[in-house]
Amino acid sequence: MQLFRLGTPWQAVDPFLFVAYHLDDYPEGTTDLGPDASLAGRPLGRDFGNPAGWNMYHGQTVPGFPQHPHRGFETVTYVRQGVVDHADSLGATARYGDGDTQWLTTGRGVSHSEMFPLLEPERRNPLELFQIWVNLPAASKTADPHFSMFWNERTPRVLHTDPAGRTTEVTVVAGAFGGTDPLAPPPESWAANATADLAIWHLESEAGAELTLPAAASPDTHRVLYVYAGSSVRVGGSEADEIHTCTGILVDTSEPVTLTAGPGGVKALVLQGRPIGEPVAQHGPFVMNDATGLQEAFDDYRRTGFGGWPWPSDDPVHPSDAGRFARHPGGRVDTP
């Protein structure tokens, strides 16, 4: 068992590239869906300093991440609280949140924006989300992009009760758990490979609750437990293995392991998968296998804009009264 502190972003292990945890206690919103608070002194465009418990990130009026390109990997955005307004160069757009997950295979190239509109004018607008980057193998790095939405109402959950009656809720974003299958991942995803053993599970345990994680299907599988909230968790049977929050744990997957939540309960994210095991060359928003692939990505983006940007601004948001929805490439509209 290897431990590491959770920084910004969190340390990731193949087949994952990047894990960012955003927790922002935004104030009341304005009619422009931005924060009803002074922005004086903030370095707008690169505001990550968290001076009042929240960030504007790259947003100027509404917090978030205006138009930017990606190639060669996938973004998985799992929102626990708050909403995200999405737009991309495929023509897809959405408003999602409060338990929803958006899974975007960037493949040969997508530009997208992710903005965090503050919809409540008379109370605070907390936002909590994970963004996870999953690598793609070389054979899929220039595949057709694919946009998926996993609504909260359709996302499988397992409520496990231990012998003492204490519970753990497992949100199954990817990878079967306890006989419960996840929603289907995008077709070119590493998660769609039957041998990849890829899983994304969110755990929320009551104080003292016990949960056993199964052995992985492959002896090569990596599994990382990110303990990010609550008091602590014991991994295995020894009190010496009590792990406190803000800690990542590379867990042995060769046999089942029992987790026991501390007196304050625990929240944790589990990421596992068999490594892709290929060279990784990354520069900014592009992840390829070598420098030649990166140069081709930059050249293609300059030439094509990955399909152009069909929206009137780099940071589009939907009206405040718009509900949760997704309009897919081609025009199909999906709602919870």
Buried (B, 14 or more C-beta within 10 A) or exposed (E): EEEEEBEEBBBBBBBBBBBBBBBBEBBBBBEEBBBBBEBEEBEEEEBEEEEBEBBBBBBBBBBBBBBBBBBBBBBBBBBBBBBBBBBBBBBBBBBBBBBBBBBBBBBBBBBBBBBBBBBBEEEBBBBBBBBBBBBBBBEBBBBEBBBBBBBBEEBBBBEBEBEEEBEBBBBBBBBBBBEEEBBEBBEBBBBBBEEBBBBBBBBBBBBBBBBEBEBBBBEEBBBBBBBBBBBBBBBBEEEEBEBEBEBBBBBBBEEEBEBBBBEEBBBBBBBBBBBBEBEBBBEEBBBBBEEEBBBBBBEBBEEEBBBEBEBEEBBBBBEBEEEBBBBBBEEEEEEB
